[in-house]
Amino acid sequence: MKITLLNRINEVEANQWNALIEDNNPFSRHEFLTALENHHCVGEQFGWIPRHIVIFDENILVGAMILYEKYNNYGEFVFDHAWHHAYQSYQLNYYPKLVSAIPYTPATGNRLLAKNQQQEIYALLLETLFEICEKNDLSSFHCLFPLKNEFELLQQQGLFTRQDCQFHWHNQNYSCFDDFLDQLRSKKRKNIRQERKKVNHSGITLRQLNGHTASASDWQIFNHFYQRTFLEKSGMATLNLGFFMEIAQTMPDQILLVLAEINGETIAGSLMFKSDSRLYGRHWGCIEHMDYLHFETCYYQGIDYCIKHHLQVFEPGAQGEHKVARGFSPVLTQSNHYIKDDRFKAPIQHFCNEEVKHIELYMKHINQHNPYRQKT
């Protein structure tokens, strides 16, 4: 076994890396991570520096960990500002830290990659990880939105647990959108039909495109929407046109680009990605706000797509209680955290325990507003 730390993912072959991914997760794929690096969406500028761990047996890649050295918590969606401030108050450095996550993407997926000898490979990956933390005096390691088996493994290793709540849609083998609506309470069903009707009667048409069918002009327009969204919110746009154009070429069948047009002008769009079983909503933008257009473009078009293509789960992104009224249910998301300094372990463990209680109460409250009809 040969263990190596990568500064660029192109140091390994794409087919070997992708062979280790479960469910063909788009964000874990070599092509997605490569495009982030090629177009400077990660790196020193944004505080996401690739440090992927790979394990070779002879010349065959048998294991890997998606890993970044971080100098901020931007784009993680599991916020640790309080931990950073605690370190600062003792004049200690919280950064750099290590994070196993997909940049700017709060979606579940592979973080530790291995097909065979998983127990042995995972043990080697974690041993290497902790050695890196010790050797480089890194404050912590964070594994965000891992798969369930990865989360449980890290939990067994004594890493702290954090929880949060997202809202996902689940396909109950519906044959059409009306099948889904029939499972909702009458008021919710009526509201969704009215929202879709108002969008339709406004003269808006929608196009569902993938990497094959979206033109260069379509991507230029969507990139404008994306950049405008961050400008309006005083945020930092990390993706760019080059990134969008590259993934359209390298992973065209895993892209769903929805564009809304009126009077021949494209006014809004949303970008989603698909695995073999799931659809993931990621980005939205517009130049003209119209009633319910966001819901149609980001949610209802995605649900339609899942039903048509037999995808089982739709993860539309983080936050948004308004999704519940539109058929999305609260789902627990989890992350694992290793703190190297013994002095901070007890207070951070307490923080995590209290947070878990809060999220459990929050989900219990949300479930009281379940939009689905009670089954008799």
C-alpha positions as CSV (number, residue, x, y, z in Angstrom):
1,M,0.0,0.0,0.0
2,K,1.3,3.4,-1.0
3,I,-0.3,6.5,0.6
4,T,0.0,9.9,-1.1
5,L,-1.2,13.4,-0.4
6,L,-2.5,15.2,-3.6
7,N,-2.2,18.9,-4.3
8,R,-4.2,18.4,-7.5
9,I,-6.8,15.7,-8.2
10,N,-5.5,15.3,-11.7
11,E,-2.5,13.5,-10.2
12,V,-4.8,10.4,-10.3
13,E,-6.7,9.0,-13.2
14,A,-10.4,9.9,-13.4
15,N,-11.6,6.4,-14.2
16,Q,-9.8,5.0,-11.1
17,W,-11.2,7.7,-8.8
18,N,-14.8,7.4,-10.1
19,A,-14.7,3.6,-9.7
20,L,-14.7,4.2,-5.9
21,I,-17.8,6.5,-5.8
22,E,-21.2,5.2,-4.6
23,D,-24.4,6.0,-6.5
24,N,-22.4,8.0,-9.1
25,N,-22.5,11.0,-6.9
26,P,-21.9,14.0,-9.1
27,F,-20.0,16.1,-6.6
28,S,-17.6,13.4,-5.6
29,R,-16.7,12.7,-9.2
30,H,-13.2,13.5,-10.5
31,E,-14.7,15.7,-13.2
32,F,-16.5,18.0,-10.7
33,L,-13.5,18.4,-8.4
34,T,-11.2,18.9,-11.4
35,A,-13.4,21.7,-12.8
36,L,-13.3,23.5,-9.4
37,E,-9.5,23.4,-9.5
38,N,-9.1,24.2,-13.2
39,H,-11.1,27.4,-12.9
40,H,-9.7,28.5,-9.5
41,C,-13.0,28.0,-7.7
42,V,-10.8,26.5,-4.9
43,G,-7.3,27.4,-3.8
44,E,-5.7,30.1,-1.7
45,Q,-8.0,32.8,-2.9
46,F,-11.1,31.1,-1.3
47,G,-9.3,29.2,1.5
48,W,-10.0,25.7,0.0
49,I,-6.7,24.1,-0.7
50,P,-6.8,20.5,-2.0
51,R,-5.1,17.9,0.2
52,H,-6.8,14.7,-1.0
53,I,-5.4,11.4,0.5
54,V,-5.1,8.5,-1.9
55,I,-4.0,4.9,-1.4
56,F,-2.6,2.7,-4.1
57,D,-2.1,-1.0,-4.2
58,E,0.6,-1.4,-6.8
59,N,-0.8,1.0,-9.5
60,I,-4.5,0.6,-8.6
61,L,-6.3,3.2,-6.6
62,V,-8.0,1.4,-3.7
63,G,-8.9,4.3,-1.4
64,A,-9.2,8.0,-1.1
65,M,-10.4,10.8,1.1
66,I,-11.8,14.1,-0.3
67,L,-9.9,16.6,1.8
68,Y,-9.1,20.3,1.9
69,E,-6.9,22.5,4.1
70,K,-9.1,25.4,5.2
71,Y,-8.4,29.0,6.3
72,N,-12.1,30.0,6.8
73,N,-15.5,28.3,7.1
74,Y,-17.0,29.8,3.9
75,G,-18.9,27.4,1.8
76,E,-19.1,24.6,4.5
77,F,-22.7,25.0,5.7
78,V,-21.8,23.6,9.1
79,F,-20.7,26.7,10.9
80,D,-18.1,26.8,13.6
81,H,-17.7,30.5,14.3
82,A,-18.1,30.0,18.0
83,W,-15.2,27.5,18.0
84,H,-13.0,29.9,16.1
85,H,-13.8,32.7,18.5
86,A,-13.1,30.4,21.5
87,Y,-9.6,29.7,20.1
88,Q,-9.0,33.4,19.5
89,S,-10.0,34.3,23.0
90,Y,-7.0,32.2,24.2
91,Q,-4.8,33.6,21.5
92,L,-4.6,30.2,19.7
93,N,-4.9,29.5,16.0
94,Y,-8.0,27.7,14.9
95,Y,-6.9,27.9,11.2
96,P,-5.7,26.0,9.3
97,K,-8.0,23.0,9.8
98,L,-8.8,20.0,7.6
99,V,-12.3,19.5,6.1
100,S,-13.6,16.6,4.2
101,A,-16.5,18.1,2.2
102,I,-17.5,19.2,-1.3
103,P,-16.8,23.0,-1.5
104,Y,-20.0,25.1,-1.4
105,T,-22.2,22.0,-1.5
106,P,-24.4,21.0,1.4
107,A,-25.3,17.6,-0.1
108,T,-24.7,14.1,1.3
109,G,-22.2,11.9,-0.5
110,N,-18.9,10.0,-0.4
111,R,-16.1,11.5,1.7
112,L,-14.1,8.3,2.2
113,L,-13.8,6.3,-1.0
114,A,-13.1,2.5,-1.1
115,K,-14.8,-0.4,-2.9
116,N,-13.0,-3.4,-1.4
117,Q,-11.4,-4.0,2.0
118,Q,-13.3,-1.0,3.3
119,Q,-12.5,-1.5,7.0
120,E,-8.7,-1.7,6.3
121,I,-8.7,1.2,3.8
122,Y,-10.8,3.5,6.0
123,A,-8.4,2.7,8.9
124,L,-5.4,3.7,6.8
125,L,-7.1,6.9,5.7
126,L,-7.9,7.9,9.2
127,E,-4.5,7.0,10.5
128,T,-2.9,9.2,7.8
129,L,-5.4,12.0,8.5
130,F,-4.5,12.2,12.2
131,E,-0.8,12.0,11.4
132,I,-1.3,15.1,9.2
133,C,-3.1,17.0,11.9
134,E,-0.3,16.1,14.4
135,K,2.6,16.8,12.2
136,N,1.3,20.1,10.9
137,D,-0.2,21.3,14.2
138,L,-3.7,21.6,12.7
139,S,-6.5,22.4,15.1
140,S,-9.2,20.1,13.9
141,F,-10.8,17.8,11.3
142,H,-14.4,18.1,10.1
143,C,-16.3,15.6,7.9
144,L,-19.4,17.3,6.5
145,F,-22.5,15.6,5.1
146,P,-20.9,12.1,4.9
147,L,-22.8,8.9,4.0
148,K,-24.4,7.1,6.9
149,N,-21.7,4.3,7.1
150,E,-18.9,6.9,7.0
151,F,-20.6,9.0,9.7
152,E,-21.0,5.9,11.9
153,L,-17.4,4.9,11.4
154,L,-16.1,8.3,12.5
155,Q,-18.5,8.4,15.4
156,Q,-17.1,5.0,16.6
157,Q,-13.6,6.6,16.4
158,G,-14.7,9.1,19.0
159,L,-15.3,12.1,16.8
160,F,-18.0,14.6,18.0
161,T,-21.4,14.6,16.3
162,R,-23.2,17.7,14.9
163,Q,-26.7,17.6,13.4
164,D,-28.8,19.9,11.3
165,C,-32.0,19.7,9.3
166,Q,-32.7,19.9,5.6
167,F,-35.9,19.3,3.6
168,H,-35.9,16.5,1.0
169,W,-38.6,15.2,-1.3
170,H,-39.1,11.4,-1.5
171,N,-40.5,9.7,-4.6
172,Q,-43.2,7.1,-3.7
173,N,-43.1,5.6,-7.1
174,Y,-45.3,8.3,-8.5
175,S,-46.2,8.0,-12.2
176,C,-46.9,11.7,-12.6
177,F,-47.0,15.0,-10.7
178,D,-50.7,14.6,-10.0
179,D,-49.9,11.3,-8.2
180,F,-47.7,13.2,-5.9
181,L,-50.3,15.9,-5.3
182,D,-53.0,13.3,-4.5
183,Q,-50.9,12.4,-1.4
184,L,-51.1,15.9,0.0
185,R,-53.7,17.5,2.2
186,S,-56.4,19.3,0.1
187,K,-55.3,22.8,1.0
188,K,-51.6,22.1,0.2
189,R,-52.6,20.4,-3.1
190,K,-54.8,23.4,-4.1
191,N,-52.0,25.9,-3.3
192,I,-49.4,24.1,-5.4
193,R,-51.8,23.9,-8.3
194,Q,-52.6,27.6,-8.1
195,E,-48.9,28.5,-7.9
196,R,-48.1,26.4,-11.0
197,K,-51.2,27.8,-12.8
198,K,-50.2,31.4,-12.2
199,V,-46.7,30.8,-13.6
200,N,-48.1,29.0,-16.6
201,H,-50.7,31.8,-17.3
202,S,-48.0,34.5,-17.0
203,G,-46.6,33.5,-20.3
204,I,-43.5,31.8,-19.0
205,T,-42.1,28.8,-20.7
206,L,-39.5,26.5,-19.1
207,R,-36.7,24.5,-20.7
208,Q,-35.0,21.5,-19.1
209,L,-31.5,21.1,-20.5
210,N,-28.5,18.9,-19.8
211,G,-24.8,19.4,-20.8
212,H,-25.6,18.1,-24.3
213,T,-28.5,20.4,-25.0
214,A,-27.5,23.6,-23.2
215,S,-25.8,26.1,-25.5
216,A,-22.8,28.3,-24.7
217,S,-25.3,31.2,-24.7
218,D,-27.5,29.3,-22.1
219,W,-24.5,29.0,-19.8
220,Q,-23.5,32.6,-20.2
221,I,-27.0,33.6,-19.2
222,F,-27.1,31.3,-16.3
223,N,-23.6,32.5,-15.1
224,H,-25.0,36.0,-15.2
225,F,-27.9,34.9,-12.9
226,Y,-25.5,33.2,-10.6
227,Q,-23.2,36.2,-10.3
228,R,-26.1,38.5,-9.8
229,T,-27.5,36.5,-6.9
230,F,-24.3,36.8,-5.0
231,L,-24.0,40.5,-5.8
232,E,-27.5,41.1,-4.5
233,K,-26.8,39.2,-1.3
234,S,-23.3,40.8,-0.8
235,G,-21.9,37.3,-1.0
236,M,-18.8,35.9,-2.7
237,A,-19.4,34.1,-6.0
238,T,-16.9,31.3,-6.2
239,L,-18.0,29.5,-9.4
240,N,-17.7,31.0,-12.9
241,L,-18.5,30.5,-16.5
242,G,-15.4,28.4,-17.2
243,F,-16.5,26.0,-14.4
244,F,-20.0,25.7,-15.8
245,M,-18.8,25.2,-19.3
246,E,-16.4,22.5,-18.3
247,I,-18.8,20.4,-16.3
248,A,-21.3,20.6,-19.2
249,Q,-18.7,18.9,-21.3
250,T,-17.3,16.4,-18.9
251,M,-20.4,15.3,-17.0
252,P,-23.3,16.3,-19.3
253,D,-25.7,13.6,-18.3
254,Q,-25.6,14.5,-14.7
255,I,-26.7,18.1,-15.2
256,L,-30.2,19.6,-15.2
257,L,-30.3,23.3,-16.2
258,V,-33.8,24.8,-16.0
259,L,-34.3,28.1,-17.8
260,A,-37.4,30.3,-17.6
261,E,-38.3,32.5,-20.6
262,I,-40.9,35.1,-21.3
263,N,-41.4,37.0,-24.6
264,G,-38.2,35.4,-25.9
265,E,-36.0,36.6,-23.0
266,T,-34.5,34.2,-20.4
267,I,-35.3,35.7,-17.0
268,A,-34.4,33.0,-14.5
269,G,-32.7,29.7,-14.1
270,S,-31.7,26.9,-11.7
271,L,-28.9,24.4,-11.8
272,M,-29.3,20.9,-10.5
273,F,-27.2,17.7,-10.5
274,K,-28.2,14.0,-10.5
275,S,-26.7,10.8,-9.2
276,D,-28.1,7.4,-10.1
277,S,-30.8,7.8,-7.5
278,R,-31.0,11.4,-6.4
279,L,-31.4,14.9,-7.7
280,Y,-29.5,17.8,-6.0
281,G,-30.6,21.4,-6.3
282,R,-27.7,23.8,-6.1
283,H,-28.0,27.3,-7.7
284,W,-30.7,29.8,-8.7
285,G,-30.7,33.3,-10.1
286,C,-33.0,35.7,-12.0
287,I,-33.2,39.2,-13.5
288,E,-36.9,39.6,-13.0
289,H,-38.9,38.5,-9.9
290,M,-42.3,37.0,-10.7
291,D,-44.7,35.3,-8.3
292,Y,-43.9,31.6,-7.7
293,L,-41.3,31.4,-10.4
294,H,-38.7,30.4,-7.9
295,F,-40.8,27.6,-6.6
296,E,-41.6,26.4,-10.1
297,T,-38.0,26.6,-11.4
298,C,-36.2,25.2,-8.3
299,Y,-38.8,22.7,-6.8
300,Y,-41.6,21.7,-9.1
301,Q,-39.5,21.2,-12.2
302,G,-37.1,19.1,-10.0
303,I,-40.0,17.0,-8.7
304,D,-41.3,16.5,-12.3
305,Y,-37.8,15.4,-13.3
306,C,-37.5,12.9,-10.5
307,I,-40.8,11.3,-11.3
308,K,-40.0,11.1,-15.0
309,H,-36.5,9.7,-14.4
310,H,-37.4,7.5,-11.4
311,L,-35.1,9.2,-9.0
312,Q,-35.9,8.4,-5.4
313,V,-34.8,11.6,-3.5
314,F,-34.6,15.3,-4.3
315,E,-32.2,17.3,-2.1
316,P,-32.9,21.0,-3.0
317,G,-30.3,22.5,-0.8
318,A,-29.9,23.9,2.7
319,Q,-32.6,25.7,4.8
320,G,-36.0,26.8,3.8
321,E,-39.1,25.8,5.9
322,H,-41.3,27.0,3.0
323,K,-40.3,23.7,1.3
324,V,-42.5,21.8,3.7
325,A,-45.7,23.1,2.3
326,R,-44.5,22.0,-1.1
327,G,-44.0,18.3,-0.2
328,F,-40.5,18.3,1.3
329,S,-39.9,16.6,4.6
330,P,-37.4,17.3,7.3
331,V,-34.4,15.1,7.2
332,L,-31.5,14.9,9.6
333,T,-28.0,15.8,8.3
334,Q,-24.9,14.9,10.3
335,S,-21.2,15.7,10.5
336,N,-18.2,14.5,12.4
337,H,-15.6,16.6,14.2
338,Y,-12.1,15.9,15.6
339,I,-10.5,18.5,18.0
340,K,-6.8,18.0,18.6
341,D,-6.4,20.2,21.7
342,D,-7.7,18.4,24.8
343,R,-8.6,21.7,26.5
344,F,-11.3,22.4,24.0
345,K,-12.8,18.9,23.8
346,A,-15.2,19.1,26.8
347,P,-16.8,22.5,26.0
348,I,-17.1,21.6,22.3
349,Q,-18.7,18.2,23.2
350,H,-21.2,20.1,25.3
351,F,-21.9,22.5,22.5
352,C,-22.6,19.5,20.1
353,N,-24.8,17.7,22.7
354,E,-26.9,20.8,23.2
355,E,-27.2,21.4,19.4
356,V,-28.4,17.8,18.9
357,K,-31.2,18.4,21.4
358,H,-32.2,21.6,19.7
359,I,-32.3,20.1,16.2
360,E,-34.4,17.1,17.5
361,L,-37.0,19.6,19.0
362,Y,-37.0,21.6,15.8
363,M,-37.7,18.6,13.6
364,K,-40.4,17.4,15.9
365,H,-42.1,20.9,15.6
366,I,-41.7,20.9,11.8
367,N,-43.2,17.4,11.5
368,Q,-46.4,18.7,13.2
369,H,-47.0,20.6,9.9
370,N,-46.6,17.6,7.6
371,P,-48.4,18.4,4.4
372,Y,-49.3,14.8,3.5
373,R,-52.6,13.1,4.1
374,Q,-52.8,10.7,7.0
375,K,-53.0,7.1,5.8
376,T,-55.9,5.1,7.1
